[in-house]
Amino acid sequence: MAKYNKDDIIERSREIARMIAETEEVDFFKRAEAQIHENEKVKTLISSIKGLQKQAVNFQHYGKTEALKKTEAKIASFEQQLDEIPVVQEFKQSQIDVNELLQLVATTISNTVTDEVVASTGGDILRGETGASLKNGESCHTHNH
């Protein structure tokens, strides 16, 4: 009765993945990532942040609260500077765009599977109920009394 198995689905999923990899969104993401790796200001800020984060861990470990507060403030300041750099903003936006595309694919698959199941069992798509629950609906409601 079943026409497809998991392997068929996985193969088709890989095709969709290859399609997604060739979209504007992913293209933009790759370019933005490359620009980030080439940007000296970005590199400097990131290594400063990483160094400070190591210090912060040590300060926390030895209970040096004041030093920890100062270090965390420096980290926050560097992170803010990082966020103000246009290539970083573009990179973050491109991450969001790619994630939205993946989310859209997942949601579309999920909703379509639900609609197909509902339709094939003679259910009501608008109410999102399968035919089985509609047929048994009468007996279910009487138990509430």
Secondary structure as GFF3:
##gff-version 3
##sequence-region A 1 145
A	DSSP	alpha_helix	6	21	.	.	.	ID=ss1
A	DSSP	alpha_helix	24	38	.	.	.	ID=ss2
A	DSSP	alpha_helix	40	61	.	.	.	ID=ss3
A	DSSP	alpha_helix	65	83	.	.	.	ID=ss4
A	DSSP	alpha_helix	86	120	.	.	.	ID=ss5
A	DSSP	alpha_helix	131	135	.	.	.	ID=ss6
A	DSSP	alpha_helix	137	142	.	.	.	ID=ss7
###
